[in-house]
Amino acid sequence: MSAWEPVIGLEIHAQLKTRTKMFCRCPVGYGAGENTQTCPVCLGFPGALPVMNRRAIEWTIKLGLALECQIAGQAVFARKNYFYPDLPKGYQISQYDLPSCINGKMLLPSAEGDHMIGIVRAHLEEDAAKTVHVGGRTGRIGGAESSLVDYNRGGTPLVEIVTAPDLRSADEAKRFLQLLRQTIVELGISDAEMEKGTLRVDANVSVRPVGSDELRTRTEIKNMNSFNFIARGIDAEVERQIGVWESGGEVEQQTYDFDAATGALTARRSKEEADDYRYFPEPDLVPVEPPAELVDALRAALPESPAARIRRIEPALDLERATVLVTGGLDKLWDDSVAAGAGEVAAANVIANALVGAGVDPAAVSPRELARLVEARERIPRTAFDEAVAELGDPAFSADPYLAQEAVSDTSELEPIIQRILDENPGQVAAYRGGKEGLLGFFVGQVMKETQGKANPRVVSDLVRGKLNV
């Protein structure tokens, strides 16, 4: 049996959060009543002419620069012809052979070293409308009783980012997408929320024998709405393709839906090629020729990239913690709290776990007060610490009332309580001494309950362990 390696490329669509649509002045927004944000231009009425959104063009260039792309001196919009109910004109205005941004790359830090992922292109286009399939089990076209179209989304500025087939696992694809999403969000050009459809991802997947450089027939997986589902869908398709090749079959170039509930892949249609769309230049729009001074100004304003920040803070933590902080937009608070006196690893753990778990906006937290809490977390009761973390987003928050609740660490006060609990639970004591050391948590929990959470759990754990090991 051959060893196989996946070959994965991604097509990422990010809606730009401009005030108006790409070629008309209808507002862009999420959640408005169906078909209430439309006009003759985005509905494709005869004679209605498009006018380019300057902000969308600037933001596309900004993203291209962040992805180290070459910015085209001249980009041309084209008509991408296909028929579907969500496309009222019968074509989509997009960029084809002369896109705004080409030949870029993005660094993906990993435990094995830095992996450079090629960016083939980043181009600007108008989004299609939204088709809602009614009936059936999954809400998709297969098995649906009818379909409705909401044209509000039609014409929204959309950037499509196409990667080279440089990704080699589902996990790598997931980590790349998380890093790319954070890049997009930090540039301020899109909310990039998959659950709202402002970030959508298609995966092109093939497999080949390990050591080969061939590119075999690929398939496309669509309709995945979370990073975890994308990874699961890729894994499922890799497994399917390996089975096809090893059974002597041939993989067909098709588009698949992935059902996260069942793990099933369903073929929908043959995957199209560029020739199928009959591209030709949009006759109603002039070429885009960005001034050099605009490109230079956008480049100068770029922030430090998420990948660079991961590598910068990794030595103080580790790769996993650094990645969680950066891709979660938490590393600025971590930087500031460490500068205010918090321990590096302790601050990372509190921010990534307790703070996120409490749903607190990191931008609203005072780094100084957070640092005080982090440093005192072992000395105050757990209940007090949890309450303090939940209130950290309050502009008037002070750690003082919580720091005043010093946890009980006096062994003379704790030992009688511990002894009584051990005496009341002889069966668990015997089980622990018989090898079930996980029962230590039971005894610590009983002491914390008895002291109403005011005991220092580390001191309690040491005392209980000492008595049980006698």
VEXKE-753987 format. One record per atom (N, C-alpha, C): x, y negated, z negated. Coordinates in steps of 0.1 Angstrom, whole numbers, plus 5000, padded with zeros to 4 digits. Each point is the difference from the previous one (the first is absolute). Example, Ala and Ser with C-alpha at 12.3 -4.5 7.8 and 13.67 -1.06 7.14 Angstrom:
513250574922 499149885000 500949885000 499649895007 500949895000 499249894992 
***
This chain:
500950125000 499149885000 500949885000 499749905009 500849885001 499749904989 501049924996 499749894991 499649885008 499049934996 499449895007 500249874993 500049895007 500049874994 498949915006 499349934992 499049915006 500749875007 499349955010 500449885006 498849915000 500149894993 498849924997 500249855004 499149955007 500049865003 498649944995 500049874996 498849944995 499549885008 498749995001 499549885006 499149934989 500549884996 499349934988 499349885005 498849984997 499249885003 499749934988 500449875000 499849914988 499249885005 498849984994 499249885003 500649884993 500249905008 500549874995 498949924993 500349944988 499049934993 499949855004 500049985012 499849865005 498549964997 499849875001 498749954997 499050045011 500550005012 499150035011 500550115009 499250055009 500450115008 501149975011 500450105007 501249985009 499749915012 498850015006 499849925012 498749914999 499449994988 498949914998 500049954986 499049924997 500149934987 499050064990 499650125002 499150074990 500950034988 499450004988 500850024988 500450154999 501150024994 500550144996 499650024986 499450124997 499750024986 499550154998 500050054988 499650134997 498849994992 499050095003 498850014992 498849915004 500149925011 498949925004 498950095006 498849955001 498950075006 500350055015 499650115003 500350065014 499649905011 500949985009 499849925012 499649854997 500649954990 499849864996 501249915003 501150065004 501249925003 500450035015 499249955009 500250035014 499649885008 500550005013 499849895009 500150055014 499749925010 500150065014 501450055004 501049944994 501450055004 500250144994 499850024987 500350134994 499050105004 498849965005 499050105005 500250035014 500949935007 500350035014 499049955010 499349894997 499049955009 500749955013 499450025011 500649955013 500349855000 501249965004 500449865001 500649954987 500050074989 500649954988 501550035000 500749894998 501550015001 500750004987 501150084999 500850014988 500949884998 500349964987 501049904997 500850064989 501450015001 500950064991 500049944986 500150084990 500149954986 501549984997 500549884999 501449974998 500550064987 499350004989 500450064987 500350155002 499250075007 500250145002 501350035007 500349925010 501250015008 501249984991 500049904991 501149974991 500250114990 498950054995 500150114990 500550135006 499750025013 500550125006 501549995002 500549885004 501449985001 500750014986 499449954990 500550014986 500250144996 499050095003 500150144997 501150065008 500149975013 501050055009 501449974994 500249884996 501349964994 500350084987 499050024992 500250084988 500450155003 499650045012 500350145004 501250005010 500749895000 501349995007 499850025015 498849965005 499750015015 500649895008 500250025013 500349905009 498749935003 500049865000 498849935003 500049965014 499050035008 500049985014 499849855003 500849955010 499949875004 498749975007 499450115006 498749995006 499350134998 498849994994 499250124998 498749985008 499450105005 498949995008 498850094995 498849945000 498850084996 499550075012 499550124998 499450095011 498750054996 499350055010 498750064998 500250154999 499650064989 500150154998 498550055002 499850075012 498750035004 499650144995 498950004992 499450134997 498549974996 499250105000 498649984996 499750074987 499549924991 499550054987 499049894995 498950054993 499049904995 500649884991 501250034994 500549894991 500849905008 500050015013 500949915009 499049945010 499449894996 498949945009 500549965014 501249955001 500549965013 500450115010 500150124994 500550115008 501550015001 500749904993 501450004999 500449934987 501250034996 500649934988 501249925004 500049874995 501249925003 501150034991 501150055006 501150054992 501349955007 501250044994 501249985007 500550145004 500650015012 500450135005 501550005004 500449975012 501450015004 500849894995 499449894996 500849884995 499549964987 500250084989 499549974987 500949894993 499549954989 500749894992 501350054994 500050134995 501150054991 500450145005 501350025002 500550135005 501350044993 500350125000 501350064996 500449954986 499150034990 500349974986 500450124992 500149984987 500450124991 499649964986 499850104992 499749984986 500750104992 500749954989 500850094992 499050074990 500250134999 499250084991 501050074990 500149954988 500950064990 499550144996 500950094998 499750134996 501150064991 499850114993 501050064992 501250055008 499750035013 501150055008 500849885007 499649884998 500649895006 499049915008 500549905006 499149915007 499650065014 498750005003 499650055013 499449885008 500549985011 499549895008 498950055010 498949944999 498850045008 499949895011 500050055012 499949915012 498649945001 499949885004 498749935003 500049985015 499250075008 500049995014 499449865004 499049964994 499349875003 499149964989 499749874999 498949954992 499349905009 498750035003 499349915010 498749964994 499549895006 498749944995 498950045010 498850024994 498950035008 498749964992 498950025006 498749984993 499550134996 499450014988 499450124995 498750035007 499650135000 498750045005 499049984989 498750015004 498950004990 500050134992 499250014990 499950114991 498850095004 500250135003 498950095003 499750084987 498750004996 499650074988 499250125005 500550124997 499350125004 499050054989 498750015004 499050034990 499650155001 499950054988 499750154999 501250085001 499850134999 501150094999 500750004987 501050094998 500650024986 501149904998 500749965010 501249924998 499949865003 498949955006 499949875005 500849975012 500550105007 500749995013 499250045011 500549985012 499250025012 499550145002 500950104995 499650145001 498950034991 498850045005 498950044992 499149884996 500349885005 499249884996 498750005008 499049944994 498749995007 499949885009 500749904996 500049875008 501249924996 500249895008 501149914996 499649865002 500449924990 499749855000 501349935001 500049885006 501249925002 499849864993 501049974991 500149874994 501149925007 499749895007 501049935008 500749894992 499850004987 500749904992 501550015001 500550125000 501550035001 500549975013 499250015011 500549995013 500749865002 501250005005 500749885003 500949954989 500050084988 500949964989 501550025005 500949914997 501450025003 500650134994 500650085008 500550124996 501550025005 500950034991 501450035004 500150165000 500550055011 500350145000 501550025000 500550084990 501450034999 500250155003 500950025010 500250145005 501550044996 500150104993 501350054996 500650105010 501350015000 500650115007 499750134993 500250125007 499750124993 501250044991 500249924990 501250024992 499750064986 498750024997 499750054987 500050165000 500450064989 500250145001 499250084989 499149934993 499250084991 498849914997 498950074995 498849924996 500449914988 500850044991 500449924989 500749875004 500950025010 500849895005 499049905007 499050055008 499149915006 499249924990 499650074989 499249934989 500849894994 501350034997 500949904994 500249885009 500250035013 500249905010 498849905000 498850065000 498849925001 499849924988 500350054988 499949924988 500949885000 501250025005 501049895001 499649905011 499550055011 499549915010 498849924996 499150064993 498849934995 500549894990 500950034991 500549904991 500649885008 500850035010 500649905008 498949915006 499050065006 498949925006 499349914990 499750064988 499349924990 500849884995 501350034998 500949894995 500249895010 499950035013 500149905010 498749915000 499050044993 498749924999 499250005013 500250105008 499350005013 498850095000 499950104991 498950094999 499850064986 498850034996 499850074988 500450155001 499950055012 500550145003 499450104990 498650004999 499350094991 499450115008 500450124998 499550115008 498550034998 499649984987 498650034997 499049905007 500549885004 499249905007 500350005015 500950095004 500250005014 501049905006 500649924991 500949895005 501450065002 500250134997 501250075003 499550145005 500450045012 499650135005 501250065007 500150134998 501250075005 499650135008 500750015011 499950135008 501450065000 500150134999 501250075000 500250095012 501149995007 500450085011 500950114995 499650125002 500850114993 500350115011 501350044999 500450125007 501050084992 500450125004 501050074993 501150055010 501150044995 501150055008 500950094992 500850095006 500950084992 501149904993 500350044988 501149924993 501250005009 500649895001 501349985008 499749965014 498850015005 499649965014 499849855000 500249945012 499749855001 498849985010 499450115004 498949995009 498749944994 499249945008 498749944995 498950095007 499450084992 498950095005 498749925000 499050075006 498749945001 499549964986 499549885000 499549944987 498549995000 499550004988 498549974998 499949884991 498849945000 499849884992 498950034990 500249964988 499150014989 499449864996 498749995000 499349884998 499150014988 499449884996 499050004990 500450044986 501249964996 500550034987 500149864992 499450004988 499849874993 500749994987 501150084998 500949984988 501350065003 501049954993 501450065003 500150154997 499350044989 500050144997 499350095010 498949955006 499350075010 500950015013 500749895003 500950005012 501050114998 500750014988 501050104998 499450145001 498850024994 499350135001 499750045014 499549905008 499650025014 501350045008 501149934998 501250045007 500550144997 500050034987 500450134996 499150115006 498749985001 499150095006 500250025014 500349895007 500350015015 501350065003 501049984991 501350065002 499850154999 499350044989 499850154998 499250065012 499049935005 499350055011 500850025013 500949895003 500850015012 501050114999 500650024988 501050114998 499350135003 498850024995 499350125003 499750025015 499749905007 499750015014 501350045008 501149934997 501350045007 500450144996 499950044988 500550134996 499250115005 498749975003 499150105006 500150015015 501049925005 500250015015 499149905008 499349914993 499149915007 500749875003 499249915005 500549865004 499249904993 500649904994 499249894994 499549915010 498749975000 499449915009 500049864995 500149905009 500049864995 498649954998 499650004987 498749964996 500049914989 498849944997 499749914989 499250084990 500450004987 499350074990 499549914989 498950044994 499549944987 500550094989 500449944988 500350084989 498949984989 499450104995 499050004990 500750034986 500249894992 500750014988 499250104990 498750005001 499350094991 500250155002 500250035012 500150155004 501450035004 500849905004 501450035005 499950045015 498949995006 499850045014 500449905010 500650045011 500349925012 499150035011 499349905006 499150025010 500449935013 500250075011 500349945012 498949925006 500249875004 499049915005 500149985015 501249985005 500149975014 501550025004 500250005013 501450005005 500649864997 501349994996 500649884997 500349925013 499649875000 500249925012 501449965001 500449975013 501349945003 499749865005 501149925001 499849865004 499349985013 500350095010 499449995013 498550014999 499550074990 498550024999 499349874997 500749904995 499449874996 500049905011 500750025011 500049915012 500349864995 501249984993 500449874995 500249905012 499649884999 500549895009 499949874992 500949905004 500049884992 498749934999 499749954988 498849924997 500049875008 499249985010 500049885008 499649874993 499350014989 499549894993 500949944989 501250064999 500949964989 501449985006 500749894995 501349975005 501050094992 501250025004 501050074992 500349934987 500550074990 500449954987 501549975001 500449884998 501449965001 500449924987 500350084989 500249934987 501349915001 499949884995 501249915000 501150064991 501349995004 501150054992 500049954986 499649874998 500049944987 499050064991 498850045006 499050074992 500650144995 500650075009 500550134996 501149994989 500849905002 501149974990 499449974986 499049925000 499349954988 499450124993 499350095007 499450124995 501050094994 501150025007 501150094995 500649954987 500249875000 500649944988 499150014987 498750015002 499150014989 499750144995 500650105007 499850144996 500550034985 499250074992 500450044987 500950125001 500650034988 500850124999 499150125003 500550095008 499150125004 499850094988 498850075000 499850104990 501150115000 500550055011 501050105000 501349954994 500449875002 501249954994 499849984985 498849974996 499849994985 500050144993 499650105007 500150134994 501550044998 500849975010 501450034998 500749914990 499549884998 500649914991 499750044985 498750054998 499750034986 500250154996 500250085011 500250144997 501150044990 501249935001 501050044990 499649984985 499149914997 499649984987 498950104996 499450065009 498950104998 500350135006 499350045010 500350115009 499149975013 500250085010 499349975013 498550014998 499550104993 498650014998 499349884993 500649974989 499549884992 500149875009 501149985006 500249885008 498950005011 499850115007 499050015011 498649974995 499650064988 498749974994 499849854997 501049944995 499949864996 499849915013 500950035010 500049915012 498750025008 499750135003 498850025008 498749974993 500149984987 498849964992 499949854998 501049935005 500149854998 500249974985 500850084993 500249994986 501449954996 500950005010 501449984997 500349864996 499349905004 500249864995 499849994985 498950064996 499750004985 501150074993 500450115006 501150084993 501349914999 500349945011 501249915000 499949904989 498949934999 499849894991 500050054986 499350124997 500050054986 501350054996 500850065009 501450044996 500849874997 499949905008 500749874997 499549944987 498850034995 499549954987 500450094989 500750115003 500550084989 499550154999 499250045009 499450134999 501150105006 500050124995 500850115005 499650045014 500950035008 499750025015 499150125002 500450124995 499250115002 498649994992 500149954988 498849994992 499049915006 500549885006 499149915006 499450065013 500850085007 499450065012 498950104997 500250084989 499050104997 498749934995 500249894992 498849934995 499249945011 500749935009 499449935011 499350105010 500750115004 499550095010 498950094994 500050024987 499050104994 499049924992 500349944989 499149944991 499349885006 500749915006 499549885006 499150035012 500450095009 499250045012 498850074995 500250094990 498850084995 499049914994 500449894994 499049914994 499449905010 500450015013 499549925010 500349854999 501149974994 500449864998 500749945012 499749885005 500749945011 501449964995 501050065007 501449964995 500349865002 499449935009 500349865002 499549914989 499150054992 499449934989 500750024987 501050095000 500750044987 501249904997 500149974988 501249924995 501250104998 501149985008 501150104998 500549994986 500149894993 500549994987 499250084990 498649995001 499250074991 500050155003 500150035012 500250155004 501350054994 501149935002 501250044994 500050034985 499349914993 499950024986 499250124996 499050035008 499250134998 500850125003 500849995011 500850125004 501050034989 500649904995 501050024990 499550054987 498749984997 499450034987 499150135001 499950065012 499050105002 500250124991 501250034995 500250114991 499749974986 499949874997 499949954986 498549974997 499249985010 498649974997 499150125003 498850014994 499150115003 499650015015 499850125004 499750025015 498749925003 499050014991 498849935003 500249855002 500949944991 500349865001 500749975014 500950095003 500849985013 499050005012 499150105000 499150015011 499049885001 499649964988 499149885000 500849885006 501249984996 500849895004 500250005015 500350125006 500250015014 498849965008 498850054995 498849975006 499749855001 500649924990 499749864999 501149915007 501050075005 501249925005 499649905011 498950035008 499749915011 499349874995 499749994987 499349884995 501149894999 499749885006 501049895000 500449964986 499150024990 500449964987 500550114991 500450115007 500550124992 501349974992 500050054988 501250004992 500250134994 501250055000 500350134994 500050004985 500049884994 500249994985 499150094992 498649995002 499150084991 500350155001 500450045012 500350155001 501350044994 501049915002 501350034994 500050004985 499049934994 499850004985 499550134995 499550095009 499450124995 501150115001 501049994991 501250095000 499550144998 500450095008 499650144998 500550064987 499350094994 500450074988 501250095003 501249974995 501150085002 500650054986 499449974990 500550044986 499850154998 501050074999 499950154999 499350044987 500249924990 499350044987 498549995001 499649915009 498549985002 499550115010 500850045009 499650095011 500150154996 501050034992 500250144997 498950074993 499349944990 498950074994 498850025010 499849915009 499050025010 500350115009 501350015005 500450115009 499950134993 500450014987 500050134993 498550044998 499149914997 498650044999 499550065013 500349935011 499550055013 500650145003 501350024997 500650135003 499350114991 499749964987 499350104991 498650035005 499449915007 498650025004 499950085013 501250025007 500050065013 501050115000 499950104992 501050114999 500150085013 498950025007 500150075012 500849945011 499849865001 500849935010 501549994996 500350004986 501350004996 500750135004 499350114998 500650135003 500250015015 499149955008 500150015014 501249925005 500249884994 501149925004 501350074997 500150054988 501250074996 500250135008 498950055006 500150125009 500549975014 500149875003 500549965013 499249905008 498849974995 499149915007 500349854996 501249955005 500449874995 499249895005 499150035010 499149895005 499049954989 499950084990 499149974989 500549884992 501349965002 500549884993 499149885003 499549995012 499149895003 498750004993 499550124997 498850014992 500249944986 501150044993 500349954987 500249855000 500849955010 500249855000 498749935002 499150065009 498749945002 499249994988 500050114992 499250004987 500549894991 501349984999 500649904991 499649865005 500149985013 499649875006 498549974997 499250115001 498649984997 499749964985 500850074992 499949984985 500449864996 501049955007 500549864997 499349895009 499050045007 499349915009 500949945010 501050075005 500949965010 501149904995 500149994987 501049904995 501350064998 500250135000 501350064998 500949995012 501350004998 500949995011 500150155005 499650025013 499950145005 501450065001 501049935002 501450065001 500450054986 499749924990 500450044986 499250124996 498650005004 499250114996 500550135007 500349995013 500550125008 501250064993 501049914996 501250054994 499750074987 499149944992 499750054987 499250145001 499150005009 499250135002 501050115005 500849975010 500950105005 501050054989 500449914991 500950044989 499350104991 498749974997 499350084990 499750145007 499650005012 499750125007 501250095002 501149945002 501250085003 500750054987 499449984988 500750044988 499950164999 
***
